[in-house]
């Protein structure tokens, strides 16, 4: 896998990463200086600048987070995480991905989210997984082939969801072994993590769980069933004692936003040993999904402010996949940064968009990326000039209708197919409320200034290309 130049570059980068085995205060800045030389497209320049700045301050929260990777995480696991994430995914993988995106004029994802199974040992309120039925599975060979194809296109990050992915823990460990140059994550309820599985994680070194937790005991057990919260804390304790990295997956709803967004709760996650937290807002996907769990516009604004405040002060890496649209130029789905493959093999643009025109059983990944639905995403992103309204479903419901209908995509729900008009109708009121509240935030955000500059730069680049084309036409 990889060209001779890529292999030589990987060899050089691995030697650079040897600096990171000890003394992060001294060696992280040295490593960043070396990594800049390999970032030919300046893809990570802003990130490197930020790291240089906070590593100069030992009291900086990001400095404390990086330092904790040396005190809290097994040395071999940390080295493998740095190697897979920095070398294979962020640098060499992105170089290949960017080159092939230009060649094929399509989105190629940085990460692929896939469901090994639709089976789950829990039945959570508001979760659509059971709608697929609990007997759908991707075989090990199918999962393996997805990873093989993905690596050829530059994708080295794979995230498992479900169902409960750890129902297939043996096959997940096999994938980690076979594709040791990839980093594997999983959204898991955590209840199947035990000492034996933690030892397997420690052995393969390239698997990281994001454990779903809905707040404290009352909120978690309300959605996930009585006793779940205690099992989650036990799983975190096992991982912490084994010095394994893990994070939290948080879904904020109208019932728990104030708890999840509190300083007390962020401190609780840090105390449990979490190194990151992925935040999602509730989406009413599925025929029977209730709408009263959708967070209000004021609750979403509250989460926006709280996450930014704690991101600047707490040693916890956080990402809100809706409210952080300003940092990633809107929606990241449709293969732009990620996509979703369900347990039936349907290749969906997003974990929350259950429509597809491709399946891994009859199309390659590249064919799917160039399919009508994924090209609709590529041609229409971003879906709003206000990057705090990134989603074509929750924030701009009319946009999803258009793309699904123009592409001829079909519902992937095998038991209760959901008409796209009925789905988006559930989000119209929430979209209107957030449009009003978010506009004032957007007008005064740094993200707006970055987006305007990006639009001007892209317009100038397009104009330059058109000028070259016109000159060639005149000459010919």
DODREN-250128 format. One record per residue: x, y, z of N, C-alpha, C in turn. Coordinates in steps of 0.05 Angstrom, whole numbers. Layout:
N
{{X Y Z} {X Y Z} {X Y Z}}
...
END
This chain:
476
{{17 -24 0} {0 0 0} {18 25 0}}
{{13 43 -19} {28 68 -20} {51 67 -40}}
{{57 90 -51} {79 93 -69} {106 92 -55}}
{{128 89 -70} {154 89 -58} {159 116 -43}}
{{151 138 -56} {154 164 -43} {139 165 -16}}
{{114 154 -16} {98 155 8} {112 138 30}}
{{123 115 22} {136 98 42} {161 111 53}}
{{176 125 36} {200 139 45} {192 162 64}}
{{170 176 56} {161 198 73} {151 187 100}}
{{137 164 100} {127 152 125} {151 144 142}}
{{172 134 130} {196 126 146} {208 150 159}}
{{210 172 144} {221 197 156} {204 208 178}}
{{177 207 174} {159 217 194} {160 200 220}}
{{163 174 217} {164 157 240} {189 164 257}}
{{210 170 244} {235 178 258} {230 204 273}}
{{216 222 260} {209 248 273} {193 243 298}}
{{173 224 296} {156 219 319} {170 207 343}}
{{194 196 338} {210 186 361} {215 208 382}}
{{215 233 372} {219 255 391} {197 256 412}}
{{173 245 405} {150 248 422} {149 227 444}}
{{169 210 446} {169 189 466} {172 199 494}}
{{183 223 497} {187 234 524} {188 265 522}}
{{185 277 545} {189 306 548} {172 322 528}}
{{146 322 530} {129 336 511} {134 366 510}}
{{141 378 533} {146 407 533} {168 415 514}}
{{189 399 513} {211 405 495} {208 394 467}}
{{197 370 465} {198 356 440} {173 360 422}}
{{150 367 433} {127 373 415} {133 396 396}}
{{144 419 406} {151 440 387} {170 431 365}}
{{190 415 372} {209 405 353} {195 388 331}}
{{177 371 341} {163 353 322} {145 369 304}}
{{132 390 314} {115 407 298} {131 420 276}}
{{155 429 283} {173 442 263} {179 422 240}}
{{184 397 247} {189 377 227} {164 371 210}}
{{141 368 223} {116 362 209} {108 383 189}}
{{115 408 195} {108 430 177} {121 425 149}}
{{145 412 149} {159 408 124} {144 387 106}}
{{129 370 119} {114 350 104} {87 359 96}}
{{77 381 107} {51 392 101} {53 410 76}}
{{56 398 53} {63 413 29} {40 432 21}}
{{15 425 28} {-7 442 20} {-16 462 42}}
{{0 464 63} {-6 481 86} {-34 474 97}}
{{-41 448 95} {-68 440 104} {-72 443 134}}
{{-50 440 149} {-52 441 179} {-38 465 191}}
{{-32 485 174} {-16 508 184} {-28 521 209}}
{{-54 526 208} {-67 539 231} {-65 521 256}}
{{-68 495 252} {-66 477 275} {-38 477 287}}
{{-17 477 270} {10 477 279} {16 504 293}}
{{6 526 283} {10 552 296} {-2 552 324}}
{{-26 540 326} {-40 539 352} {-25 522 372}}
{{-14 499 363} {1 482 381} {26 496 391}}
{{40 509 372} {64 524 380} {58 544 402}}
{{35 557 399} {28 578 418} {22 567 445}}
{{5 546 447} {-2 537 474} {19 520 487}}
{{38 508 471} {59 493 484} {79 511 498}}
{{78 537 492} {96 555 505} {86 563 533}}
{{61 555 540} {49 562 566} {42 536 580}}
{{57 528 601} {52 503 615} {25 502 629}}
{{13 525 633} {-14 525 646} {-37 525 626}}
{{-30 526 600} {-51 526 580} {-66 499 581}}
{{-92 499 577} {-108 475 579} {-100 454 558}}
{{-94 463 534} {-85 444 513} {-58 432 520}}
{{-41 448 532} {-15 438 541} {-20 416 562}}
{{-38 421 580} {-44 402 601} {-56 376 589}}
{{-72 379 568} {-84 356 555} {-63 338 542}}
{{-45 351 527} {-23 336 514} {-5 323 535}}
{{1 337 556} {18 326 577} {5 302 590}}
{{-22 302 592} {-36 280 605} {-34 255 588}}
{{-29 257 562} {-26 234 545} {0 218 552}}
{{19 232 565} {44 219 574} {41 207 602}}
{{25 220 618} {22 209 646} {0 188 648}}
{{-21 190 631} {-44 174 634} {-47 151 614}}
{{-32 152 592} {-36 133 570} {-11 115 567}}
{{-16 90 562} {5 71 557} {24 81 534}}
{{50 77 538} {69 88 519} {65 77 491}}
{{61 51 489} {58 39 462} {32 47 449}}
{{11 50 464} {-15 59 453} {-12 88 443}}
{{1 105 459} {5 133 451} {21 135 425}}
{{43 120 424} {60 120 399} {44 112 375}}
{{28 90 377} {12 81 355} {-9 101 347}}
{{-22 114 367} {-42 135 361} {-29 158 346}}
{{-6 168 355} {8 189 340} {15 181 312}}
{{26 156 310} {34 147 283} {11 144 264}}
{{-11 132 272} {-34 128 254} {-48 154 248}}
{{-52 170 269} {-67 195 265} {-50 215 249}}
{{-26 220 258} {-10 241 245} {2 233 218}}
{{14 209 217} {28 201 193} {9 191 172}}
{{-5 169 179} {-21 156 158} {-47 171 151}}
{{-60 183 171} {-86 196 165} {-82 225 158}}
{{-71 241 177} {-71 270 173} {-52 279 152}}
{{-30 265 147} {-10 275 127} {-11 259 102}}
{{-1 234 102} {0 219 77} {-28 213 66}}
{{-46 205 84} {-73 199 74} {-87 223 62}}
{{-84 246 75} {-97 271 64} {-84 280 38}}
{{-58 276 35} {-45 283 10} {-57 266 -13}}
{{-60 240 -8} {-72 222 -28} {-101 229 -33}}
{{-116 233 -12} {-144 240 -14} {-148 265 -31}}
{{-133 286 -24} {-136 312 -39} {-129 309 -68}}
{{-108 293 -74} {-100 289 -102} {-122 274 -117}}
{{-134 253 -105} {-154 238 -119} {-181 252 -121}}
{{-187 270 -102} {-211 286 -104} {-210 304 -129}}
{{-187 315 -134} {-184 332 -158} {-186 315 -183}}
{{-174 291 -183} {-174 273 -206} {-202 264 -213}}
{{-218 257 -193} {-244 245 -198} {-268 265 -194}}
{{-261 289 -185} {-282 310 -180} {-304 299 -162}}
{{-296 289 -139} {-316 279 -120} {-305 282 -92}}
{{-323 280 -72} {-314 280 -44} {-302 253 -37}}
{{-280 253 -22} {-269 229 -11} {-266 233 19}}
{{-277 216 35} {-279 222 64} {-252 218 79}}
{{-248 235 99} {-226 231 117} {-231 208 136}}
{{-256 203 142} {-263 181 160} {-288 167 150}}
{{-290 141 154} {-314 126 147} {-326 114 172}}
{{-352 121 176} {-368 110 198} {-383 86 188}}
{{-380 63 201} {-394 39 191} {-405 22 213}}
{{-427 8 207} {-441 -8 227} {-435 -37 223}}
{{-419 -50 240} {-415 -79 237} {-441 -95 240}}
{{-459 -84 257} {-484 -98 263} {-506 -78 270}}
{{-530 -86 266} {-553 -70 276} {-562 -80 303}}
{{-551 -102 312} {-558 -113 338} {-549 -96 361}}
{{-564 -95 383} {-556 -79 406} {-567 -93 431}}
{{-552 -90 453} {-561 -101 478} {-578 -82 494}}
{{-582 -57 483} {-599 -38 496} {-621 -29 477}}
{{-641 -15 487} {-661 -3 469} {-666 25 479}}
{{-651 44 468} {-651 72 478} {-673 88 465}}
{{-686 105 482} {-707 123 472} {-695 142 451}}
{{-709 143 428} {-700 162 407} {-679 151 389}}
{{-670 126 392} {-650 114 375} {-663 99 352}}
{{-653 104 328} {-664 91 304} {-654 63 299}}
{{-633 55 313} {-618 30 305} {-637 6 303}}
{{-656 4 321} {-674 -19 321} {-691 -20 296}}
{{-695 3 284} {-712 4 260} {-701 -13 237}}
{{-674 -17 237} {-662 -34 216} {-667 -63 221}}
{{-677 -70 245} {-678 -98 253} {-652 -105 267}}
{{-652 -126 283} {-628 -133 299} {-613 -156 287}}
{{-617 -163 262} {-603 -186 251} {-585 -178 227}}
{{-582 -153 221} {-565 -144 199} {-536 -143 208}}
{{-518 -153 191} {-490 -153 197} {-474 -150 172}}
{{-452 -134 173} {-432 -135 152} {-412 -157 160}}
{{-405 -174 141} {-386 -195 147} {-359 -183 152}}
{{-341 -199 164} {-313 -190 167} {-301 -183 140}}
{{-306 -200 120} {-295 -196 94} {-305 -169 82}}
{{-330 -162 86} {-341 -137 76} {-328 -113 90}}
{{-326 -115 117} {-313 -94 132} {-284 -90 124}}
{{-270 -113 120} {-242 -113 112} {-239 -99 84}}
{{-258 -105 66} {-256 -94 39} {-262 -64 39}}
{{-280 -55 57} {-284 -26 59} {-259 -12 67}}
{{-245 -23 87} {-220 -11 96} {-199 -12 74}}
{{-197 -34 60} {-177 -37 39} {-182 -16 17}}
{{-207 -13 8} {-214 7 -12} {-209 35 -2}}
{{-216 39 24} {-213 66 35} {-184 75 36}}
{{-166 56 44} {-138 63 45} {-127 70 18}}
{{-136 57 -3} {-127 63 -30} {-134 92 -38}}
{{-155 102 -25} {-164 130 -31} {-154 150 -11}}
{{-140 141 10} {-128 159 29} {-143 160 56}}
{{-161 142 61} {-177 142 86} {-165 122 106}}
{{-156 132 129} {-143 115 149} {-157 117 176}}
{{-180 130 177} {-195 132 202} {-222 118 198}}
{{-228 99 216} {-253 84 214} {-267 84 242}}
{{-292 90 241} {-308 93 265} {-331 73 264}}
{{-334 57 285} {-356 38 286} {-380 50 301}}
{{-404 44 290} {-428 51 305} {-447 28 301}}
{{-473 32 306} {-491 9 304} {-520 17 306}}
{{-536 0 319} {-530 -21 336} {-508 -15 357}}
{{-500 -36 370} {-477 -35 389} {-454 -49 376}}
{{-433 -34 366} {-412 -47 351} {-396 -68 367}}
{{-395 -66 394} {-380 -85 409} {-393 -113 411}}
{{-418 -115 400} {-429 -142 396} {-411 -158 378}}
{{-396 -143 361} {-377 -156 342} {-348 -151 351}}
{{-342 -152 376} {-316 -144 386} {-293 -161 375}}
{{-298 -186 370} {-277 -204 360} {-268 -195 332}}
{{-288 -189 315} {-282 -180 287} {-269 -153 287}}
{{-277 -136 306} {-265 -109 308} {-235 -112 315}}
{{-229 -129 333} {-201 -134 340} {-185 -145 316}}
{{-198 -163 301} {-185 -174 277} {-178 -152 257}}
{{-197 -133 254} {-192 -111 235} {-169 -93 245}}
{{-169 -88 271} {-147 -72 283} {-120 -86 278}}
{{-119 -112 280} {-94 -127 275} {-86 -126 246}}
{{-105 -130 228} {-99 -132 200} {-91 -105 188}}
{{-104 -84 198} {-99 -57 188} {-86 -40 210}}
{{-62 -48 217} {-48 -36 240} {-40 -7 234}}
{{-42 2 208} {-35 29 201} {-59 48 202}}
{{-83 37 210} {-107 53 213} {-114 57 242}}
{{-128 79 248} {-139 83 275} {-168 77 274}}
{{-177 61 293} {-205 53 295} {-218 64 321}}
{{-241 76 318} {-256 86 340} {-283 73 341}}
{{-298 76 362} {-325 65 363} {-343 82 381}}
{{-367 87 371} {-388 98 388} {-402 74 402}}
{{-398 71 428} {-408 48 442} {-422 55 467}}
{{-442 39 475} {-455 44 501} {-438 36 525}}
{{-415 23 519} {-396 17 540} {-401 -7 558}}
{{-425 -18 556} {-433 -39 575} {-419 -66 569}}
{{-407 -69 545} {-394 -94 538} {-363 -92 541}}
{{-354 -70 552} {-325 -67 557} {-318 -80 584}}
{{-302 -101 583} {-293 -115 607} {-263 -117 607}}
{{-252 -130 628} {-223 -132 630} {-210 -146 606}}
{{-223 -167 597} {-212 -183 574} {-211 -165 549}}
{{-232 -151 543} {-232 -134 519} {-212 -111 522}}
{{-209 -100 546} {-190 -79 551} {-161 -89 546}}
{{-156 -114 553} {-130 -125 548} {-125 -128 518}}
{{-146 -135 503} {-143 -137 474} {-138 -110 462}}
{{-151 -89 472} {-145 -62 463} {-116 -54 468}}
{{-107 -62 491} {-79 -56 499} {-59 -71 481}}
{{-67 -94 471} {-50 -110 454} {-49 -98 426}}
{{-72 -91 414} {-72 -81 386} {-64 -52 384}}
{{-71 -36 405} {-62 -9 408} {-75 12 390}}
{{-93 4 372} {-104 24 353} {-135 24 353}}
{{-146 20 377} {-175 22 380} {-182 40 404}}
{{-200 60 399} {-207 79 419} {-238 81 421}}
{{-250 77 444} {-279 79 447} {-288 107 455}}
{{-311 115 444} {-325 139 453} {-351 129 466}}
{{-352 131 492} {-374 118 507} {-397 137 510}}
{{-421 127 502} {-445 144 503} {-455 146 532}}
{{-459 171 540} {-469 177 567} {-486 202 564}}
{{-509 202 577} {-529 223 572} {-531 244 594}}
{{-511 244 612} {-512 261 635} {-505 244 659}}
{{-519 249 681} {-515 232 705} {-533 208 704}}
{{-536 195 727} {-550 170 728} {-579 172 718}}
{{-593 192 728} {-622 195 721} {-625 199 691}}
{{-609 217 678} {-612 223 650} {-603 199 633}}
{{-581 186 640} {-571 164 625} {-590 140 626}}
{{-599 133 649} {-617 110 652} {-644 116 640}}
{{-652 142 639} {-678 149 626} {-678 140 597}}
{{-655 146 583} {-654 139 554} {-645 111 549}}
{{-627 100 567} {-613 75 560} {-621 51 577}}
{{-637 56 598} {-646 33 615} {-632 33 642}}
{{-647 24 662} {-637 24 689} {-612 8 692}}
{{-592 19 706} {-567 5 711} {-545 11 691}}
{{-553 24 669} {-533 30 648} {-511 49 658}}
{{-518 69 673} {-499 89 682} {-477 76 698}}
{{-484 58 716} {-464 45 733} {-445 27 716}}
{{-456 14 695} {-439 -2 678} {-420 16 662}}
{{-429 40 654} {-412 59 639} {-389 68 657}}
{{-395 75 682} {-373 83 700} {-353 61 705}}
{{-363 36 707} {-345 13 711} {-327 10 686}}
{{-338 13 662} {-322 11 638} {-300 32 637}}
{{-307 57 644} {-288 79 645} {-266 73 665}}
{{-273 61 688} {-254 54 709} {-234 33 698}}
{{-244 13 684} {-226 -8 673} {-207 5 653}}
{{-217 22 635} {-199 34 615} {-179 53 628}}
{{-188 67 648} {-170 86 662} {-147 71 675}}
{{-153 48 688} {-133 33 702} {-114 19 683}}
{{-124 12 659} {-106 0 638} {-90 21 623}}
{{-94 46 629} {-81 69 616} {-87 69 586}}
{{-113 66 580} {-123 66 552} {-138 92 547}}
{{-135 104 523} {-149 128 517} {-178 123 511}}
{{-196 140 520} {-224 138 513} {-237 166 516}}
{{-261 168 505} {-275 193 507} {-305 188 512}}
{{-320 210 510} {-349 208 514} {-364 216 489}}
{{-386 204 484} {-405 212 463} {-430 222 476}}
{{-436 247 471} {-458 260 486} {-480 270 466}}
{{-504 262 471} {-527 272 455} {-543 291 472}}
{{-543 317 465} {-559 335 482} {-587 339 470}}
{{-606 338 487} {-634 340 480} {-648 362 497}}
{{-673 365 493} {-688 385 508} {-689 377 538}}
{{-683 351 544} {-685 342 571} {-659 343 587}}
{{-636 345 573} {-611 343 587} {-590 364 580}}
{{-596 383 563} {-576 402 553} {-563 418 576}}
{{-579 426 596} {-568 442 618} {-548 425 635}}
{{-554 399 637} {-535 382 652} {-509 378 636}}
{{-512 370 611} {-489 363 595} {-471 388 591}}
{{-484 411 589} {-468 436 584} {-458 450 609}}
{{-461 437 632} {-452 450 657} {-422 446 661}}
{{-410 464 676} {-381 462 683} {-377 437 700}}
{{-396 432 718} {-394 408 735} {-392 383 719}}
{{-408 382 697} {-408 357 681} {-382 354 665}}
{{-371 376 654} {-346 375 640} {-324 365 659}}
{{-324 376 683} {-304 367 703} {-308 338 710}}
{{-333 329 711} {-338 301 716} {-326 283 695}}
{{-329 290 669} {-318 274 647} {-287 273 650}}
{{-275 296 656} {-246 297 659} {-237 279 682}}
{{-252 280 704} {-245 264 727} {-247 234 721}}
{{-266 227 703} {-269 198 696} {-246 189 678}}
{{-231 208 666} {-209 200 649} {-213 205 620}}
{{-236 218 612} {-241 224 584} {-221 243 573}}
{{-211 238 549} {-193 256 535} {-207 272 513}}
{{-231 264 506} {-246 279 485} {-276 274 490}}
{{-292 292 478} {-321 289 479} {-333 297 453}}
{{-347 279 440} {-361 286 415} {-390 293 423}}
{{-400 315 414} {-427 324 421} {-445 324 396}}
{{-469 313 400} {-489 312 379} {-515 324 390}}
{{-531 335 373} {-557 344 382} {-578 324 371}}
{{-599 321 385} {-619 301 378} {-633 308 352}}
{{-635 287 334} {-648 290 308} {-671 270 307}}
{{-696 278 300} {-719 260 301} {-720 241 276}}
{{-700 223 274} {-698 205 252} {-714 180 258}}
{{-730 171 239} {-747 147 243} {-776 155 245}}
{{-793 138 234} {-822 143 233} {-834 150 260}}
{{-824 135 281} {-836 138 308} {-820 158 325}}
{{-800 171 314} {-783 189 330} {-799 213 340}}
{{-796 220 365} {-811 242 377} {-796 268 372}}
{{-811 290 370} {-799 316 364} {-794 332 389}}
{{-807 324 412} {-803 341 436} {-776 338 449}}
{{-759 320 439} {-732 317 449} {-712 336 434}}
{{-721 349 412} {-704 368 398} {-697 391 417}}
{{-671 397 419} {-663 419 436} {-674 445 425}}
{{-682 463 443} {-693 488 434} {-670 506 424}}
{{-677 527 410} {-656 545 399} {-640 557 422}}
{{-653 564 444} {-638 575 467} {-620 555 480}}
{{-628 530 480} {-611 509 491} {-587 504 473}}
{{-591 506 447} {-569 503 428} {-549 526 430}}
{{-560 550 435} {-542 573 439} {-527 570 465}}
{{-540 559 486} {-526 554 511} {-503 534 507}}
{{-507 513 492} {-486 493 486} {-464 506 470}}
{{-471 523 451} {-450 537 435} {-432 553 453}}
{{-443 568 472} {-427 585 489} {-411 569 510}}
{{-424 548 521} {-410 532 542} {-387 517 530}}
{{-390 505 507} {-369 489 495} {-345 506 489}}
{{-349 530 478} {-327 548 472} {-313 558 497}}
{{-328 563 518} {-316 572 543} {-299 550 555}}
{{-309 525 555} {-293 503 567} {-271 494 549}}
{{-274 497 523} {-253 490 504} {-228 507 509}}
{{-232 530 519} {-210 549 524} {-198 546 552}}
{{-211 529 569} {-202 528 597} {-199 499 608}}
{{-210 479 595} {-210 452 605} {-193 434 588}}
{{-178 415 600} {-161 396 585} {-178 373 574}}
{{-196 380 556} {-214 360 544} {-219 369 515}}
{{-213 353 495} {-218 360 467} {-247 355 461}}
{{-261 376 453} {-290 374 447} {-296 381 418}}
{{-317 369 408} {-327 376 381} {-357 373 381}}
{{-371 394 373} {-400 394 370} {-406 393 340}}
{{-417 372 330} {-419 368 301} {-440 386 288}}
{{-455 401 303} {-473 421 292} {-462 449 297}}
{{-456 455 322} {-448 483 329} {-420 490 321}}
{{-404 470 312} {-377 476 303} {-375 478 273}}
{{-397 482 259} {-397 485 230} {-379 508 221}}
{{-375 528 237} {-359 551 229} {-329 544 226}}
{{-321 522 239} {-292 514 237} {-287 496 213}}
{{-308 484 203} {-304 464 181} {-320 471 156}}
{{-328 496 154} {-342 506 130} {-368 491 126}}
{{-383 488 147} {-410 476 144} {-412 446 149}}
{{-429 433 133} {-434 405 135} {-410 388 127}}
{{-403 368 143} {-380 351 137} {-388 324 125}}
{{-414 320 120} {-424 294 111} {-422 292 80}}
{{-434 271 69} {-433 267 41} {-405 261 30}}
{{-388 251 48} {-361 244 40} {-342 267 40}}
{{-352 291 47} {-333 314 48} {-312 310 70}}
{{-321 301 93} {-303 292 114} {-309 264 123}}
{{-334 257 121} {-342 230 130} {-367 221 116}}
{{-374 195 118} {-399 184 108} {-406 160 126}}
{{-429 147 121} {-438 126 138} {-446 101 121}}
{{-437 78 129} {-446 53 116} {-461 36 137}}
{{-486 32 132} {-502 17 152} {-498 -13 151}}
{{-510 -27 169} {-505 -56 171} {-517 -72 148}}
{{-532 -59 131} {-542 -72 106} {-524 -66 82}}
{{-504 -49 87} {-485 -42 65} {-493 -17 50}}
{{-515 -4 58} {-523 21 44} {-503 43 51}}
{{-494 58 31} {-475 79 34} {-490 105 36}}
{{-493 115 61} {-508 139 66} {-490 163 70}}
{{-500 187 63} {-483 211 66} {-477 218 95}}
{{-494 209 114} {-491 217 142} {-505 196 159}}
{{-496 193 184} {-509 175 202} {-538 182 208}}
{{-545 207 203} {-572 217 209} {-589 220 183}}
{{-577 214 160} {-592 216 135} {-595 188 123}}
{{-618 176 127} {-622 148 119} {-634 145 92}}
{{-618 155 72} {-625 153 44} {-600 146 29}}
{{-603 129 8} {-579 121 -7} {-586 114 -35}}
{{-566 116 -53} {-569 106 -80} {-547 86 -87}}
{{-532 77 -66} {-510 59 -70} {-508 39 -47}}
{{-497 16 -53} {-492 -5 -32} {-466 -18 -38}}
{{-451 -25 -17} {-425 -37 -21} {-426 -64 -34}}
{{-449 -76 -35} {-452 -102 -48} {-451 -100 -78}}
{{-457 -77 -89} {-457 -74 -118} {-442 -50 -129}}
{{-429 -35 -111} {-413 -12 -121} {-387 -10 -104}}
{{-366 -1 -117} {-342 5 -102} {-346 31 -87}}
{{-329 37 -68} {-331 62 -54} {-328 86 -73}}
{{-309 85 -92} {-306 107 -110} {-330 111 -128}}
{{-343 89 -136} {-368 92 -152} {-390 105 -135}}
{{-391 98 -110} {-411 110 -92} {-405 140 -88}}
{{-380 147 -85} {-373 175 -81} {-380 192 -105}}
{{-382 180 -129} {-389 194 -153} {-418 190 -161}}
{{-433 178 -143} {-462 172 -149} {-478 199 -147}}
{{-502 199 -158} {-518 224 -158} {-522 236 -130}}
{{-527 220 -110} {-532 231 -83} {-508 245 -72}}
{{-485 231 -74} {-460 243 -63} {-451 267 -80}}
{{-456 267 -106} {-450 290 -122} {-468 313 -116}}
{{-493 307 -108} {-512 329 -99} {-500 343 -74}}
{{-490 327 -56} {-477 338 -32} {-453 356 -40}}
{{-436 345 -58} {-412 360 -65} {-419 387 -79}}
{{-440 386 -96} {-447 410 -111} {-462 431 -94}}
{{-474 422 -72} {-491 440 -56} {-478 449 -29}}
{{-456 437 -21} {-443 445 4} {-427 471 0}}
{{-427 489 20} {-443 488 45} {-472 495 39}}
{{-490 487 56} {-519 490 52} {-529 517 61}}
{{-512 533 73} {-521 559 83} {-496 577 86}}
{{-498 602 80} {-476 621 85} {-470 624 115}}
{{-491 619 131} {-488 619 160} {-478 592 168}}
{{-452 589 174} {-441 563 180} {-450 551 206}}
{{-465 566 222} {-478 555 246} {-504 542 239}}
{{-511 541 213} {-534 526 203} {-524 506 182}}
{{-508 487 190} {-495 470 170} {-512 448 159}}
{{-531 438 174} {-544 413 167} {-567 416 147}}
{{-568 398 126} {-589 400 106} {-616 389 117}}
{{-615 377 140} {-640 366 153} {-649 384 175}}
{{-634 387 196} {-643 402 220} {-643 432 215}}
{{-625 442 199} {-622 471 196} {-633 482 170}}
{{-633 466 149} {-642 474 123} {-658 452 110}}
{{-681 444 122} {-695 420 114} {-702 418 85}}
{{-706 440 71} {-713 440 43} {-691 430 26}}
{{-666 433 35} {-643 425 19} {-641 395 17}}
{{-647 381 39} {-647 351 38} {-668 341 19}}
{{-692 352 19} {-713 343 1} {-703 344 -28}}
{{-691 367 -35} {-683 371 -63} {-662 350 -71}}
{{-642 345 -54} {-620 327 -61} {-630 298 -63}}
{{-647 290 -45} {-658 263 -46} {-674 258 -71}}
{{-691 278 -77} {-709 275 -101} {-693 276 -127}}
{{-674 295 -129} {-658 298 -153} {-641 273 -159}}
{{-631 261 -137} {-613 238 -140} {-628 211 -143}}
{{-654 211 -136} {-669 186 -137} {-662 167 -114}}
{{-650 178 -93} {-643 161 -70} {-668 151 -56}}
{{-665 128 -43} {-688 115 -30} {-682 112 0}}
{{-704 111 16} {-701 106 44} {-687 80 49}}
{{-668 79 69} {-654 55 75} {-666 40 99}}
{{-687 51 110} {-701 38 133} {-717 14 122}}
{{-709 -10 129} {-721 -34 118} {-748 -40 129}}
{{-754 -30 153} {-780 -37 166} {-801 -16 162}}
{{-793 10 165} {-812 32 162} {-799 54 146}}
{{-798 51 119} {-786 72 102} {-799 99 108}}
{{-782 119 111} {-792 146 118} {-790 165 94}}
{{-813 175 87} {-815 195 65} {-799 220 73}}
{{-782 229 54} {-764 251 61} {-780 277 68}}
{{-803 281 56} {-819 304 62} {-830 302 91}}
{{-838 278 99} {-847 274 127} {-825 279 147}}
{{-801 269 140} {-778 272 158} {-771 302 161}}
{{-768 316 139} {-759 344 141} {-781 362 154}}
{{-806 354 151} {-828 370 163} {-825 371 193}}
{{-813 350 205} {-810 349 234} {-789 369 244}}
{{-772 380 225} {-751 397 233} {-756 427 225}}
{{-778 432 212} {-782 459 202} {-783 480 224}}
{{-799 475 245} {-801 495 267} {-774 499 281}}
{{-760 478 286} {-734 480 299} {-715 496 282}}
{{-716 492 255} {-698 506 236} {-704 536 236}}
{{-729 543 237} {-737 571 237} {-728 585 263}}
{{-732 572 285} {-724 583 311} {-693 587 312}}
{{-678 567 303} {-649 569 304} {-639 590 284}}
{{-652 593 261} {-643 613 242} {-643 640 254}}
{{-663 647 270} {-665 673 282} {-644 676 304}}
{{-641 657 321} {-622 658 344} {-593 658 334}}
{{-588 640 314} {-560 637 305} {-549 660 288}}
{{-567 675 276} {-558 697 258} {-542 718 274}}
{{-552 725 297} {-537 745 313} {-510 734 322}}
{{-509 708 330} {-484 696 338} {-465 696 314}}
{{-475 689 291} {-458 687 267} {-446 714 259}}
{{-463 734 260} {-454 761 252} {-431 771 269}}
{{-429 762 294} {-408 771 312} {-386 750 317}}
{{-385 729 301} {-366 708 305} {-342 711 287}}
{{-319 700 297} {-295 699 280} {-299 681 256}}
{{-317 661 259} {-322 643 238} {-332 657 213}}
{{-349 677 217} {-360 692 194} {-337 705 178}}
{{-318 717 193} {-296 730 179} {-280 710 163}}
{{-275 686 175} {-260 666 161} {-275 656 136}}
{{-301 653 139} {-317 643 116} {-317 663 93}}
{{-319 689 100} {-319 710 79} {-292 710 65}}
{{-270 707 80} {-244 706 67} {-241 682 50}}
{{-252 659 59} {-250 635 43} {-265 637 17}}
{{-289 649 19} {-306 653 -5} {-291 671 -26}}
{{-279 692 -16} {-264 710 -34} {-240 696 -47}}
{{-226 680 -31} {-203 665 -41} {-212 645 -63}}
{{-234 630 -57} {-244 611 -77} {-254 624 -102}}
{{-267 647 -99} {-276 662 -122} {-253 672 -139}}
{{-231 681 -126} {-207 690 -141} {-194 667 -155}}
{{-193 643 -143} {-181 620 -155} {-197 611 -179}}
{{-224 611 -177} {-241 604 -200} {-238 624 -223}}
{{-236 649 -216} {-233 670 -236} {-206 666 -251}}
{{-185 659 -236} {-159 654 -248} {-159 630 -267}}
{{-174 609 -259} {-176 585 -276} {-191 592 -301}}
{{-213 607 -298} {-229 615 -322} {-212 632 -341}}
{{-196 649 -330} {-179 667 -347} {-159 650 -363}}
{{-147 630 -350} {-129 612 -364} {-143 597 -386}}
{{-167 587 -380} {-182 572 -400} {-189 590 -424}}
{{-197 614 -419} {-204 633 -441} {-179 640 -458}}
{{-156 643 -445} {-131 648 -460} {-124 625 -478}}
{{-127 601 -468} {-121 577 -484} {-140 575 -508}}
{{-165 582 -503} {-185 580 -525} {-178 601 -547}}
{{-169 625 -539} {-162 645 -558} {-138 636 -575}}
{{-118 624 -561} {-94 615 -575} {-101 593 -595}}
{{-118 575 -587} {-125 553 -605} {-144 562 -627}}
END
